[in-house]
């Protein structure tokens, strides 16, 4: 994210790029939430919020907090305009118009129609697992599943999936702090490659629509308005970031949580009807997205601290999801908990449009895993990716045999 990236690079008393935070973010979050829940950073002109009530209020308040930096500043930092103008960064009324048009192509009904195909994909991926051996749940399932699903939705042929996945992973890293010019170059190259890939496809879909999501976006219309070619393009980039990496992290982080809490794994195996609440608890317990941001539009007070117009506000989603004032015993994984007040999919007008699809993929993935491998367990030490905004695993070894 635009502001998050700048903040992390600048550094602060609360240091999101520290090794301690990457290894154990929730201990860091707890200390911050208990000692200084509205934390003033001295190295950037902004604040860090860690309480559920504060984060929730800011995410819902479009009147006093901007997601589009153009609404809070006279200048936009030097970066690609397509990134700034995606739905992630727009406020009303621009966001309302764009979301309304995009939602026509991304309805709950449309998502339900692909459920049988997602089940087939999960079965095909798990068929590769030897029932007497160990496997890496990230490489085998969590990584490929969402990219196959979104590829098929967009009409990307199988032979293009590997480079499609590599590009989308690099584009998603724009949300993370980057240390070298080479990092920026890699991100820009991936973004440009994706744009070059989709440009002619979008043009063709305007002329001859097909039964795919790109055509649905191109044909969406409300009050005589349609999405422009550029709006379709940046929406596709957004879907890749939101629909690929976050779903991988939901499945990976959720499975790790279950394997580290065998009592809850047993509970879900014995009562599969808990899957809906289990997905919400997994999202709360170890959120795929840890950080969001806003900019203050007016002077205001939060938690007894004075926030000035134009100051940046860093929102710790992972900390808010572990706030004991919102979730009793927050560090305990409880699949029977009512956890839908978590903020892993955002709040207000920026609530994730792809949340129903991510939930469905998670429900199917965990259902199939438990059905096939009821006695699965950790087979080694899991390894997290070197990321702080999009928290997820690089490797998760799982033993499925009886030995």
Sine and cosine of phi, psi and omega as CSV:
sin_phi,cos_phi,sin_psi,cos_psi,sin_omega,cos_omega
0.00,0.00,0.54,-0.84,-0.10,-0.99
-0.79,0.62,-0.85,0.53,-0.09,-1.00
-0.96,0.27,-0.66,0.75,0.01,-1.00
-0.82,0.57,-0.69,0.72,-0.05,-1.00
-0.87,0.49,-0.71,0.70,0.00,-1.00
-0.90,0.44,-0.66,0.75,-0.04,-1.00
-0.89,0.45,-0.71,0.70,-0.07,-1.00
-0.91,0.42,-0.58,0.81,0.03,-1.00
-0.92,0.38,-0.59,0.81,-0.04,-1.00
-0.94,0.35,-0.56,0.83,-0.06,-1.00
0.99,0.13,0.29,-0.96,-0.03,-1.00
-0.23,-0.97,0.08,-1.00,0.08,-1.00
-0.83,0.55,-0.71,0.70,0.19,-0.98
-0.99,0.12,0.93,-0.37,-0.16,-0.99
-0.96,-0.29,0.99,-0.15,-0.05,-1.00
-0.92,0.38,-0.24,0.97,-0.01,-1.00
-0.98,-0.20,0.18,0.98,0.01,-1.00
-0.95,0.31,0.47,-0.88,0.01,-1.00
-0.90,0.43,-0.53,0.85,0.01,-1.00
-0.89,0.46,-0.66,0.75,-0.01,-1.00
-0.92,0.39,-0.64,0.77,-0.01,-1.00
-0.93,0.38,-0.60,0.80,-0.03,-1.00
-0.98,0.22,-0.64,0.77,-0.07,-1.00
-0.52,-0.85,0.97,0.25,-0.08,-1.00
-0.89,0.45,-0.50,0.87,-0.16,-0.99
-0.97,0.26,-0.46,0.89,0.13,-0.99
-0.93,0.38,-0.68,0.73,0.05,-1.00
-0.89,0.46,-0.71,0.71,0.00,-1.00
-0.87,0.50,-0.70,0.72,-0.05,-1.00
-0.88,0.47,-0.70,0.72,0.00,-1.00
-0.89,0.46,-0.68,0.74,0.00,-1.00
-0.91,0.41,-0.69,0.72,-0.03,-1.00
-0.90,0.44,-0.61,0.79,-0.03,-1.00
-0.98,0.22,-0.61,0.79,-0.12,-0.99
-0.99,-0.10,-0.55,0.83,-0.10,-0.99
-0.41,-0.91,0.94,0.33,-0.12,-0.99
-0.91,0.41,-0.37,0.93,0.15,-0.99
-0.89,-0.46,1.00,0.04,-0.19,-0.98
-1.00,-0.02,0.80,-0.60,0.02,-1.00
-1.00,0.01,0.87,-0.49,0.08,-1.00
-0.99,0.11,0.74,-0.68,0.00,-1.00
-1.00,-0.02,-0.19,0.98,-0.05,-1.00
-0.97,-0.22,-0.07,1.00,0.21,-0.98
-0.57,-0.82,0.36,-0.93,-0.10,-0.99
-0.99,0.11,0.95,0.31,-0.07,-1.00
-0.23,-0.97,-0.18,-0.98,-0.16,-0.99
-0.70,-0.71,0.38,-0.92,0.05,-1.00
-0.82,-0.57,0.87,-0.49,-0.04,-1.00
-0.96,-0.29,0.68,-0.73,-0.07,-1.00
-0.76,-0.64,-0.10,1.00,0.02,-1.00
-1.00,0.01,0.59,-0.81,-0.03,-1.00
-0.84,0.54,-0.73,0.69,-0.05,-1.00
-0.88,0.47,-0.66,0.75,-0.01,-1.00
-0.93,0.36,-0.73,0.69,-0.01,-1.00
-0.89,0.45,-0.69,0.72,0.01,-1.00
-0.87,0.49,-0.70,0.71,-0.03,-1.00
-0.89,0.45,-0.68,0.73,-0.02,-1.00
-0.93,0.38,-0.68,0.74,-0.01,-1.00
-0.89,0.46,-0.52,0.85,-0.04,-1.00
-1.00,0.07,-0.26,0.97,-0.17,-0.98
-0.99,-0.12,1.00,0.03,0.03,-1.00
-0.98,0.21,-0.27,0.96,-0.03,-1.00
-0.96,0.26,-0.57,0.82,-0.10,-0.99
-0.93,-0.37,-0.17,0.98,0.00,-1.00
-0.74,-0.67,0.73,-0.68,-0.04,-1.00
-0.98,-0.20,0.62,-0.78,0.18,-0.98
-1.00,-0.08,-0.46,0.89,0.04,-1.00
-1.00,-0.04,0.92,-0.40,-0.07,-1.00
-0.88,0.48,-0.34,0.94,0.01,-1.00
-0.92,0.40,-0.38,0.93,0.01,-1.00
-0.99,0.11,-0.17,0.99,-0.04,-1.00
-0.85,-0.53,-0.03,1.00,-0.06,-1.00
-0.56,-0.83,0.46,-0.89,0.02,-1.00
-0.98,0.21,-0.24,0.97,-0.01,-1.00
-0.66,-0.75,0.52,-0.85,0.07,-1.00
-0.98,-0.21,0.76,-0.65,0.01,-1.00
-0.83,0.56,0.42,-0.91,-0.05,-1.00
-0.92,0.39,0.95,-0.31,0.10,-1.00
-0.23,-0.97,0.18,-0.98,-0.12,-0.99
-0.89,0.47,0.76,-0.66,-0.04,-1.00
-0.92,0.39,-0.47,0.88,0.00,-1.00
-0.89,0.45,-0.55,0.83,0.03,-1.00
-0.93,0.37,-0.71,0.71,-0.03,-1.00
-0.89,0.46,-0.59,0.81,-0.14,-0.99
-1.00,0.00,0.08,1.00,0.09,-1.00
-0.96,0.27,0.20,-0.98,-0.07,-1.00
-0.87,0.48,-0.40,0.92,0.03,-1.00
-0.86,0.52,-0.49,0.87,-0.19,-0.98
-0.92,-0.40,-0.03,1.00,-0.05,-1.00
-1.00,-0.02,0.48,-0.88,0.15,-0.99
-0.92,-0.39,0.06,-1.00,0.05,-1.00
-0.92,0.40,0.51,-0.86,0.00,1.00
-1.00,0.04,-0.14,0.99,-0.05,-1.00
-0.87,0.50,-0.69,0.72,-0.02,-1.00
-0.89,0.45,-0.67,0.74,-0.03,-1.00
-0.86,0.50,-0.71,0.70,0.01,-1.00
-0.89,0.46,-0.75,0.66,-0.06,-1.00
-0.91,0.41,-0.70,0.71,-0.02,-1.00
-0.90,0.43,-0.64,0.77,0.00,-1.00
-0.87,0.50,-0.68,0.74,0.00,-1.00
-0.94,0.33,-0.69,0.72,-0.02,-1.00
-0.91,0.42,-0.62,0.78,-0.05,-1.00
-0.89,0.45,-0.40,0.92,0.05,-1.00
-0.90,0.44,-0.52,0.85,-0.01,-1.00
-1.00,-0.02,-0.19,0.98,-0.13,-0.99
-0.81,-0.58,0.75,0.66,-0.06,-1.00
-0.98,0.19,0.34,-0.94,0.05,-1.00
-0.88,0.48,-0.61,0.79,0.02,-1.00
-0.89,0.45,-0.66,0.75,0.02,-1.00
-0.90,0.44,-0.60,0.80,0.01,-1.00
-0.93,0.38,-0.64,0.77,0.00,-1.00
-0.88,0.48,-0.53,0.85,-0.03,-1.00
-0.92,0.40,-0.38,0.93,-0.02,-1.00
-0.99,-0.11,0.06,1.00,0.00,-1.00
-0.83,0.55,-0.73,0.68,0.02,-1.00
-0.86,0.52,-0.59,0.80,0.00,-1.00
-0.93,0.36,-0.61,0.79,0.05,-1.00
-0.89,0.45,-0.64,0.77,0.05,-1.00
-0.87,0.49,-0.66,0.75,0.04,-1.00
-0.89,0.46,-0.68,0.73,-0.02,-1.00
-0.89,0.46,-0.71,0.70,0.01,-1.00
-0.88,0.47,-0.68,0.73,0.04,-1.00
-0.87,0.49,-0.70,0.72,0.00,-1.00
-0.88,0.47,-0.65,0.76,0.00,-1.00
-0.93,0.36,-0.67,0.74,-0.04,-1.00
-0.97,0.23,-0.33,0.94,0.08,-1.00
-0.88,0.48,-0.37,0.93,-0.03,-1.00
-0.98,0.20,-0.18,0.98,-0.05,-1.00
-1.00,0.06,0.78,-0.62,0.10,-0.99
-0.97,0.22,0.83,-0.56,-0.09,-1.00
-0.90,0.43,-0.19,0.98,0.00,-1.00
-0.95,-0.30,0.11,0.99,-0.12,-0.99
-0.85,-0.53,-0.08,-1.00,0.11,-0.99
-0.99,-0.16,0.35,-0.94,0.09,-1.00
-0.52,-0.85,0.36,-0.93,0.05,-1.00
-1.00,-0.02,0.93,-0.37,-0.08,-1.00
-0.92,0.40,-0.41,0.91,0.03,-1.00
-0.97,0.25,-0.79,0.61,-0.03,-1.00
-0.91,0.41,-0.58,0.82,-0.09,-1.00
-0.99,0.13,-0.61,0.79,-0.16,-0.99
-0.79,-0.62,-0.84,0.54,-0.17,-0.98
-0.90,0.44,-0.62,0.79,0.02,-1.00
-0.96,0.28,-0.80,0.60,-0.09,-1.00
-0.95,0.30,-0.53,0.85,-0.10,-0.99
-0.82,0.57,-0.85,0.53,-0.06,-1.00
-0.90,0.43,-0.53,0.85,-0.01,-1.00
-0.95,0.31,-0.56,0.83,0.08,-1.00
-0.92,0.40,-0.70,0.72,-0.02,-1.00
-0.88,0.47,-0.77,0.63,-0.05,-1.00
-0.93,0.36,-0.54,0.84,0.05,-1.00
-0.89,0.46,-0.70,0.72,0.00,-1.00
-0.93,0.37,-0.59,0.80,0.06,-1.00
-0.88,0.47,-0.60,0.80,-0.06,-1.00
-1.00,0.01,-0.12,0.99,-0.01,-1.00
0.99,0.16,0.38,0.93,0.05,-1.00
-0.98,0.21,0.83,-0.55,-0.04,-1.00
-0.93,0.37,0.44,-0.90,-0.05,-1.00
-0.81,0.58,-0.59,0.81,-0.05,-1.00
-0.93,0.37,-0.25,0.97,0.00,-1.00
-0.99,-0.16,-0.03,1.00,-0.16,-0.99
-0.91,0.41,-0.63,0.78,-0.06,-1.00
-0.89,0.46,-0.75,0.66,0.01,-1.00
-0.95,0.32,-0.52,0.86,0.08,-1.00
-0.87,0.49,-0.70,0.71,0.04,-1.00
-0.90,0.44,-0.70,0.71,-0.01,-1.00
-0.89,0.46,-0.69,0.72,0.03,-1.00
-0.88,0.47,-0.74,0.67,-0.08,-1.00
-0.92,0.40,-0.57,0.82,0.06,-1.00
-0.90,0.43,-0.68,0.74,0.02,-1.00
-0.91,0.41,-0.65,0.76,0.02,-1.00
-0.90,0.43,-0.64,0.77,0.01,-1.00
-0.88,0.47,-0.48,0.88,-0.02,-1.00
-0.94,0.33,-0.09,1.00,0.09,-1.00
-0.90,0.44,-0.36,0.93,0.02,-1.00
-0.97,0.23,-0.20,0.98,-0.10,-0.99
-0.98,-0.21,0.34,-0.94,0.10,-0.99
-0.92,0.39,0.72,-0.70,0.01,-1.00
-0.90,-0.43,0.64,-0.77,-0.12,-0.99
-0.97,-0.23,-0.37,0.93,-0.10,-1.00
-0.77,-0.64,0.33,-0.94,0.08,-1.00
-0.90,0.44,-0.48,0.88,0.02,-1.00
-0.90,0.43,-0.59,0.81,0.07,-1.00
-0.87,0.49,-0.73,0.68,0.00,-1.00
-0.90,0.44,-0.64,0.77,-0.01,-1.00
-0.88,0.47,-0.67,0.74,0.00,-1.00
-0.89,0.45,-0.68,0.73,0.02,-1.00
-0.90,0.44,-0.72,0.69,0.00,-1.00
-0.89,0.45,-0.64,0.77,0.01,-1.00
-0.90,0.43,-0.65,0.76,0.02,-1.00
-0.92,0.40,-0.67,0.74,0.02,-1.00
-0.89,0.46,-0.71,0.71,0.00,-1.00
-0.91,0.42,-0.59,0.80,0.02,-1.00
-0.91,0.42,-0.67,0.74,0.03,-1.00
-0.90,0.43,-0.67,0.74,0.02,-1.00
-0.89,0.45,-0.67,0.74,0.02,-1.00
-0.91,0.41,-0.56,0.83,0.01,-1.00
-0.93,0.37,-0.70,0.71,-0.11,-0.99
-1.00,0.08,-0.41,0.91,-0.06,-1.00
-0.77,0.64,-0.84,0.55,-0.02,-1.00
-0.92,0.38,-0.49,0.87,0.02,-1.00
-0.92,0.39,-0.70,0.72,0.02,-1.00
-0.87,0.49,-0.72,0.70,0.01,-1.00
-0.85,0.53,-0.68,0.74,0.00,-1.00
-0.92,0.40,-0.59,0.81,-0.02,-1.00
-0.94,0.33,-0.53,0.85,0.10,-1.00
-0.89,0.46,-0.61,0.80,-0.05,-1.00
-0.99,0.13,-0.66,0.75,-0.01,-1.00
-0.67,-0.74,1.00,0.02,-0.03,-1.00
-0.88,0.47,0.53,-0.85,0.08,-1.00
-0.84,-0.54,-0.07,-1.00,0.03,-1.00
-1.00,-0.02,0.94,0.35,0.05,-1.00
-0.55,-0.83,0.16,-0.99,-0.10,-0.99
-0.92,0.38,-0.57,0.82,0.01,-1.00
-0.89,0.46,-0.68,0.73,0.04,-1.00
-0.90,0.44,-0.66,0.75,0.01,-1.00
-0.88,0.47,-0.63,0.77,0.05,-1.00
-0.92,0.40,-0.68,0.73,-0.04,-1.00
-0.91,0.41,-0.53,0.85,-0.07,-1.00
-1.00,-0.07,-0.16,0.99,0.00,-1.00
-0.85,0.52,0.71,-0.70,-0.06,-1.00
-0.57,-0.82,0.63,-0.77,0.06,-1.00
-0.53,-0.85,0.82,-0.58,-0.02,-1.00
0.79,0.61,0.63,0.77,0.04,-1.00
0.99,0.17,0.00,1.00,-0.02,-1.00
-0.98,-0.21,0.58,-0.81,0.09,-1.00
-0.79,-0.62,0.27,-0.96,0.12,-0.99
-0.95,0.33,0.67,-0.75,0.10,-1.00
-0.96,0.27,0.24,-0.97,0.06,-1.00
-0.82,0.57,-0.71,0.70,-0.02,-1.00
-0.91,0.42,-0.61,0.79,0.02,-1.00
-0.92,0.39,-0.63,0.78,0.09,-1.00
-0.89,0.46,-0.68,0.74,-0.04,-1.00
-0.89,0.47,-0.76,0.65,-0.03,-1.00
-0.95,0.33,-0.47,0.88,0.08,-1.00
-0.91,0.41,-0.63,0.78,0.06,-1.00
-0.90,0.45,-0.66,0.76,0.05,-1.00
-0.88,0.47,-0.65,0.76,0.03,-1.00
-0.90,0.44,-0.69,0.72,0.00,-1.00
-0.87,0.49,-0.58,0.81,0.01,-1.00
-0.91,0.41,-0.66,0.75,0.01,-1.00
-0.94,0.33,-0.76,0.65,-0.10,-1.00
-0.97,0.26,-0.57,0.82,-0.13,-0.99
-1.00,-0.09,-0.16,0.99,-0.07,-1.00
-0.97,-0.25,-0.93,0.37,-0.09,-1.00
-0.89,0.45,-0.67,0.74,-0.07,-1.00
-0.93,0.37,-0.59,0.81,0.03,-1.00
-0.94,0.35,-0.64,0.77,0.11,-0.99
-0.84,0.55,-0.70,0.72,-0.03,-1.00
-0.94,0.34,-0.59,0.81,0.07,-1.00
-0.85,0.52,-0.76,0.65,-0.04,-1.00
-0.93,0.37,-0.72,0.69,-0.03,-1.00
-0.92,0.40,-0.78,0.62,-0.01,-1.00
-0.90,0.44,-0.64,0.77,-0.01,-1.00
-0.91,0.41,-0.67,0.74,0.01,-1.00
-0.91,0.41,-0.65,0.76,0.05,-1.00
-0.87,0.50,-0.69,0.72,0.02,-1.00
-0.86,0.51,-0.67,0.74,0.02,-1.00
-0.91,0.42,-0.69,0.72,-0.03,-1.00
-0.92,0.39,-0.48,0.88,0.05,-1.00
-1.00,0.10,-0.14,0.99,0.04,-1.00
-0.77,-0.64,0.96,0.28,-0.10,-1.00
-0.86,0.52,-0.44,0.90,0.05,-1.00
-0.91,0.42,-0.62,0.79,0.03,-1.00
-0.96,0.26,-0.56,0.83,0.09,-1.00
-0.88,0.47,-0.70,0.72,0.05,-1.00
-0.88,0.47,-0.66,0.75,-0.01,-1.00
-0.88,0.48,-0.69,0.72,-0.01,-1.00
-0.94,0.35,-0.60,0.80,0.03,-1.00
-0.90,0.43,-0.64,0.77,-0.01,-1.00
-0.97,0.23,-0.44,0.90,-0.03,-1.00
-0.71,-0.71,0.99,0.15,-0.02,-1.00
-0.87,0.49,-0.28,0.96,0.02,-1.00
-0.92,0.39,-0.20,0.98,0.03,-1.00
-0.98,0.17,0.00,1.00,-0.16,-0.99
-0.85,0.52,-0.63,0.78,-0.02,-1.00
-0.89,0.46,-0.77,0.64,0.00,-1.00
-0.93,0.36,-0.50,0.87,0.02,-1.00
-0.90,0.43,-0.67,0.74,0.02,-1.00
-0.88,0.48,-0.69,0.73,0.00,-1.00
-0.91,0.42,-0.63,0.78,0.01,-1.00
-0.94,0.35,-0.61,0.79,0.07,-1.00
-0.89,0.45,-0.67,0.74,0.04,-1.00
-0.88,0.48,-0.64,0.77,0.01,-1.00
-0.94,0.35,-0.71,0.70,-0.17,-0.99
-0.91,0.42,-0.65,0.76,-0.01,-1.00
-0.56,-0.83,0.99,0.12,-0.16,-0.99
-0.89,0.46,0.71,-0.71,0.08,-1.00
-0.88,0.48,-0.52,0.85,0.05,-1.00
-0.91,-0.41,0.85,-0.52,-0.11,-0.99
-0.99,-0.15,-0.39,0.92,-0.17,-0.99
-0.65,-0.76,0.65,-0.76,0.16,-0.99
-0.73,-0.69,0.02,-1.00,-0.03,-1.00
-0.45,-0.89,0.40,-0.92,0.10,-1.00
-0.56,-0.83,0.20,-0.98,0.08,-1.00
-0.82,-0.57,0.73,-0.68,-0.04,-1.00
-0.94,0.35,0.74,-0.68,0.04,-1.00
-1.00,-0.03,-0.39,0.92,-0.01,-1.00
-0.62,-0.78,0.30,-0.95,0.14,-0.99
-0.92,0.40,0.67,-0.74,-0.02,-1.00
-0.30,-0.95,0.19,-0.98,-0.03,-1.00
-0.91,-0.42,0.70,-0.71,0.10,-0.99
-0.72,-0.69,0.84,-0.54,0.05,-1.00
0.83,0.56,0.56,0.83,0.01,-1.00
0.99,0.15,0.03,1.00,0.02,-1.00
-0.95,-0.30,0.59,-0.81,-0.04,-1.00
-1.00,-0.04,0.91,-0.42,0.05,-1.00
-1.00,-0.08,0.78,-0.63,-0.03,-1.00
-0.99,-0.12,0.48,-0.88,0.06,-1.00
-0.82,0.57,0.70,-0.71,0.01,-1.00
1.00,0.02,-0.20,0.98,0.02,-1.00
-0.97,0.23,0.53,-0.85,-0.03,-1.00
-1.00,-0.01,0.58,-0.81,-0.03,-1.00
-0.82,-0.58,0.91,-0.41,0.03,-1.00
-1.00,0.01,0.81,-0.59,-0.09,-1.00
-0.94,-0.33,0.90,-0.43,-0.03,-1.00
-1.00,0.02,1.00,-0.06,-0.02,-1.00
-0.87,0.49,-0.70,0.72,-0.01,-1.00
-0.88,0.48,-0.60,0.80,0.04,-1.00
-0.94,0.34,-0.69,0.73,0.01,-1.00
-0.87,0.48,-0.60,0.80,-0.01,-1.00
-0.95,0.30,-0.19,0.98,0.05,-1.00
-0.91,-0.41,0.34,0.94,-0.01,-1.00
-0.98,0.20,0.87,-0.50,-0.02,-1.00
-0.90,0.43,-0.34,0.94,0.05,-1.00
-0.95,0.31,-0.35,0.94,0.04,-1.00
-0.97,-0.23,-0.53,0.85,-0.06,-1.00
-0.70,-0.71,0.97,-0.23,0.04,-1.00
-0.83,0.56,0.61,-0.79,-0.06,-1.00
0.74,0.67,0.86,0.51,-0.16,-0.99
-0.92,0.40,-0.38,0.93,-0.02,-1.00
-1.00,0.03,0.10,1.00,0.05,-1.00
-0.98,-0.20,0.77,-0.63,0.09,-1.00
-0.99,0.17,0.89,-0.46,-0.03,-1.00
-0.73,-0.69,0.97,-0.24,-0.09,-1.00
-0.94,0.34,-0.18,0.98,0.05,-1.00
-1.00,-0.07,-0.02,1.00,-0.02,-1.00
-0.92,0.38,0.55,-0.83,0.18,-0.98
-1.00,0.06,0.98,-0.20,-0.19,-0.98
-0.90,-0.45,0.24,0.97,-0.13,-0.99
-0.94,0.33,-0.12,0.99,0.09,-1.00
-0.99,0.11,0.14,0.99,0.12,-0.99
-0.90,0.43,0.29,-0.96,-0.07,-1.00
-0.89,-0.45,0.42,0.91,-0.06,-1.00
-0.92,0.40,-0.39,0.92,0.07,-1.00
-0.95,-0.31,0.31,0.95,0.05,-1.00
1.00,0.09,-0.20,-0.98,-0.04,-1.00
-0.52,-0.86,0.30,-0.95,0.14,-0.99
0.88,0.47,-0.58,-0.82,-0.09,-1.00
-0.93,0.36,-0.27,0.96,-0.01,-1.00
-0.98,-0.18,0.27,0.96,0.10,-0.99
-0.86,0.51,0.70,-0.71,-0.15,-0.99
-0.87,0.49,0.85,-0.53,0.04,-1.00
-0.90,0.44,-0.51,0.86,-0.05,-1.00
-1.00,0.05,0.12,0.99,-0.04,-1.00
-0.84,0.55,-0.70,0.71,0.01,-1.00
-0.86,0.51,-0.61,0.79,0.02,-1.00
-0.93,0.37,-0.69,0.72,0.02,-1.00
-0.88,0.47,-0.69,0.73,0.03,-1.00
-0.88,0.48,-0.70,0.72,-0.01,-1.00
-0.89,0.47,-0.71,0.71,0.02,-1.00
-0.87,0.49,-0.66,0.75,0.03,-1.00
-0.91,0.43,-0.71,0.71,0.00,-1.00
-0.86,0.50,-0.71,0.71,-0.01,-1.00
-0.92,0.38,-0.69,0.72,-0.03,-1.00
-0.87,0.49,-0.75,0.67,-0.03,-1.00
-0.94,0.35,-0.60,0.80,0.04,-1.00
-0.87,0.49,-0.71,0.71,-0.01,-1.00
-0.93,0.36,-0.64,0.77,0.02,-1.00
-0.87,0.49,-0.73,0.69,-0.03,-1.00
-0.93,0.36,-0.55,0.83,0.02,-1.00
-0.92,0.39,-0.67,0.74,-0.06,-1.00
-1.00,0.09,-0.62,0.79,-0.13,-0.99
-0.79,-0.61,0.93,0.37,-0.10,-1.00
-0.90,0.44,-0.34,0.94,-0.05,-1.00
-0.92,-0.38,0.45,0.89,0.00,-1.00
-0.90,0.43,0.47,-0.88,-0.02,-1.00
-0.41,-0.91,0.24,-0.97,0.02,-1.00
-0.90,0.44,0.66,-0.75,0.00,-1.00
-0.92,-0.39,0.07,1.00,-0.03,-1.00
0.11,-0.99,-0.10,-0.99,-0.04,-1.00
-0.99,0.15,0.82,-0.57,0.07,-1.00
-0.94,0.33,0.47,-0.88,0.00,-1.00
-0.83,-0.56,0.80,-0.60,0.01,-1.00
-1.00,0.03,0.49,-0.87,0.12,-0.99
-0.93,0.38,0.38,-0.92,-0.01,-1.00
-0.99,0.13,0.93,0.38,-0.06,-1.00
-0.66,-0.75,0.43,-0.90,0.00,-1.00
-0.86,-0.52,-0.46,0.89,0.01,-1.00
-1.00,0.08,-0.79,0.61,0.07,-1.00
-0.99,-0.17,0.99,-0.11,-0.09,-1.00
-1.00,0.07,0.85,-0.53,0.00,-1.00
-0.29,-0.96,0.23,-0.97,-0.08,-1.00
-1.00,0.01,0.55,-0.83,0.15,-0.99
-1.00,-0.05,-0.50,0.87,-0.04,-1.00
-0.50,-0.86,0.67,-0.74,0.04,-1.00
-0.60,-0.80,1.00,-0.01,-0.02,-1.00
-0.96,0.29,0.78,-0.63,-0.06,-1.00
-0.80,-0.60,0.75,-0.66,0.07,-1.00
-1.00,-0.10,0.77,-0.64,-0.05,-1.00
-0.90,-0.45,-0.24,0.97,-0.01,-1.00
-0.98,0.20,0.07,-1.00,-0.06,-1.00
-1.00,0.03,-0.18,0.98,-0.06,-1.00
-1.00,0.09,0.00,0.00,0.00,0.00
